[in-house]
Each structure stands twice: as structure tokens, then as C-alpha cells.
């Protein structure tokens, strides 16, 4: 079980760290570019991020969270299991769930946008995408903390 939790924390850390980078500096750097250039750069990022290494962590970490839930849900009265349960659920809802439900649809809409529409689409996309990104980043950080507390109290 400890190995499972450590691997989950590593995966959550990698994904949440990537999200933190976008919240902290990537999107603000893109915002400083002319609208068509910033939008085009984000369209390129959205294509490049779909690669085997990213997908291993992005899809693998929720699977690990589900395994933690499966192994701990029967004994949620234990404090360390409660930390693990809440941490796993937080990750599934935050970095994974928000991405699938909100950020990916926004990315798909952006992909269909032509450079001529950048002045209207890009500022709106940035505001909405960043709002969801900040939230999934904070929830991801909280999930790492909770999973770590569950590991430490074991």
C-alpha cells in the first residue's frame, strides 16, 4: 500500500506541478503576446501535451487514486485512511475531473478558432481557462498534502 500511495503522490505532484506552472507563469507570458500569437502558441501547446509521457501520468494517476479508494474505502474510520480517501477523491475531482469537464472542452474550442478571431476568442479563453486551471491546481496541491498525511500516519 505504501508503494501505491508514493506512486500516486509522485503522479499527482507531476501533474499538479505542470498545472501550477501554467497558473504561475505560462499563461501570463502568453497573455503578453499579441492575441493571435498567444492563441497560436496555446494551440501548439495543446497539441504537444498529448504525448505518451504526459498521458501516462495524466491517466495513470487517477487509476492509482481509484486503487487507493478500493483498498481503503472499507475502513474509512481510520484517520490515515480518511486522509487517503479524501486525497484520492480530491485528485479525481480536481486535476483530473476539472481538466476533463472544463479545460479540455475549452482547448477543443480554441483549436477550431482561426487567427482572425483571436482578438475576441483568446481573452475570453484565457480568463475562463485560467479560472479552472487555478482551481484544479489548488485542489491538486491539497490532494498531495492529504495523500502525504495518509502516508505519514500509516
C-alpha positions as CSV (number, residue, x, y, z in Angstrom):
1,X,0.0,0.0,0.0
2,X,2.8,2.4,0.8
3,X,4.3,2.0,-2.7
4,X,0.9,2.7,-4.2
5,X,0.5,5.9,-2.2
6,X,4.0,7.0,-3.0
7,X,3.5,6.4,-6.8
8,X,0.2,8.3,-6.5
9,X,1.8,11.2,-4.8
10,X,4.6,11.3,-7.5
11,X,2.0,11.3,-10.3
12,X,-0.2,13.9,-8.5
13,X,2.9,16.0,-8.0
14,X,4.0,15.9,-11.6
15,X,0.5,16.8,-13.0
16,X,-0.2,19.4,-10.3
17,X,3.2,20.9,-10.8
18,X,2.6,21.2,-14.5
19,X,-0.8,22.9,-13.8
20,X,1.0,25.2,-11.3
21,X,3.4,26.3,-14.0
22,X,0.6,27.3,-16.2
23,X,-1.1,29.2,-13.3
24,X,2.1,30.8,-12.2
25,X,3.8,32.0,-15.4
26,X,2.9,30.2,-18.7
27,X,-0.4,31.8,-19.2
28,X,0.8,35.3,-18.1
29,X,3.6,35.0,-20.6
30,X,1.2,34.1,-23.3
31,X,-1.1,37.0,-22.4
32,X,1.8,39.4,-23.0
33,X,2.0,38.3,-26.7
34,X,-0.3,39.7,-29.4
35,X,-3.6,37.8,-29.2
36,X,-3.1,35.8,-32.4
37,X,0.5,34.8,-31.3
38,X,-0.6,33.9,-27.8
39,X,-3.5,31.9,-29.1
40,X,-1.4,30.1,-31.7
41,X,1.2,29.2,-29.0
42,X,-1.5,27.7,-26.8
43,X,-2.9,25.8,-29.7
44,X,0.6,24.3,-30.2
45,X,0.9,23.5,-26.5
46,X,-2.4,21.7,-26.5
47,X,-1.3,19.5,-29.4
48,X,2.2,18.8,-27.9
49,X,0.9,17.9,-24.5
50,X,-0.9,14.9,-25.9
51,X,2.2,12.6,-25.7
52,X,2.9,9.2,-24.1
53,X,4.8,10.5,-21.1
54,X,2.2,13.1,-20.2
55,X,-0.7,10.7,-20.8
56,X,1.0,8.1,-18.5
57,X,0.9,10.5,-15.6
58,X,-2.4,12.1,-16.5
59,X,-4.4,8.9,-16.9
60,X,-2.2,6.7,-14.6
61,X,-2.6,8.9,-11.5
62,X,-6.5,8.6,-11.5
63,X,-6.1,4.9,-11.8
64,X,-3.8,4.8,-8.8
65,X,-6.3,7.0,-6.9
66,X,-9.1,4.5,-7.7
67,X,-6.9,1.7,-6.4
68,X,-6.4,3.6,-3.2
69,X,-10.1,4.1,-2.8
70,X,-10.7,0.5,-3.5
71,X,-8.2,-0.6,-0.8
72,X,-9.2,2.0,1.9
73,X,-13.0,2.6,1.5
74,X,-13.9,-0.4,3.7
75,X,-12.2,1.2,6.7
76,X,-12.8,5.0,6.4
77,X,-12.8,5.3,10.2
78,X,-9.1,5.1,10.3
79,X,-7.5,8.6,10.3
80,X,-4.8,7.7,7.8
81,X,-7.4,6.0,5.5
82,X,-9.6,9.1,5.7
83,X,-6.6,11.2,4.5
84,X,-6.0,8.8,1.7
85,X,-9.7,8.6,0.7
86,X,-10.2,12.4,0.7
87,X,-6.9,12.9,-1.0
88,X,-7.7,10.4,-3.8
89,X,-11.2,11.9,-4.3
90,X,-9.7,15.4,-4.4
91,X,-7.3,14.5,-7.1
92,X,-10.1,12.7,-9.1
93,X,-12.3,15.8,-8.8
94,X,-9.6,18.4,-9.2
95,X,-6.7,17.9,-11.6
96,X,-8.5,15.1,-13.5
97,X,-12.2,16.0,-13.3
98,X,-11.9,19.7,-13.9
99,X,-9.5,19.1,-16.8
100,X,-11.9,16.7,-18.5
101,X,-15.0,18.7,-17.8
102,X,-13.8,22.2,-18.4
103,X,-10.3,22.7,-19.6
104,X,-10.3,20.1,-22.4
105,X,-13.6,21.5,-23.9
106,X,-12.1,25.0,-23.9
107,X,-9.0,23.7,-25.6
108,X,-11.1,21.9,-28.2
109,X,-13.0,25.2,-28.9
110,X,-9.7,27.1,-29.1
111,X,-8.3,24.6,-31.6
112,X,-11.2,25.4,-34.0
113,X,-10.5,29.2,-33.8
114,X,-8.9,31.0,-36.6
115,X,-6.3,33.7,-36.2
116,X,-8.8,36.3,-37.4
117,X,-11.0,35.6,-34.4
118,X,-8.1,35.8,-31.8
119,X,-9.0,39.3,-30.6
120,X,-12.4,38.1,-29.3
121,X,-11.8,34.4,-28.5
122,X,-8.3,34.5,-26.9
123,X,-9.0,36.9,-24.0
124,X,-12.2,35.1,-23.1
125,X,-10.5,31.7,-23.3
126,X,-7.7,32.9,-21.1
127,X,-10.0,34.1,-18.4
128,X,-12.2,31.0,-18.3
129,X,-9.3,28.5,-18.8
130,X,-7.2,30.1,-16.0
131,X,-10.1,30.2,-13.6
132,X,-10.5,26.4,-13.9
133,X,-6.7,25.9,-14.0
134,X,-6.2,27.8,-10.7
135,X,-8.9,25.7,-9.1
136,X,-7.6,22.3,-10.3
137,X,-4.0,23.4,-9.3
138,X,-5.1,24.2,-5.7
139,X,-7.2,21.0,-5.4
140,X,-4.2,19.1,-6.8
141,X,-1.9,20.6,-4.1
142,X,-4.4,19.8,-1.4
143,X,-4.7,16.2,-2.7
144,X,-0.9,15.8,-2.5
145,X,-0.9,17.1,1.1
146,X,-3.8,14.8,2.1
147,X,-2.2,11.7,0.5
148,X,1.1,12.6,2.2
149,X,-0.6,12.9,5.6
150,X,-2.2,9.5,5.0
151,X,1.2,8.0,4.1
152,X,2.9,9.6,7.1
153,X,0.2,8.5,9.6
154,X,0.5,4.9,8.4
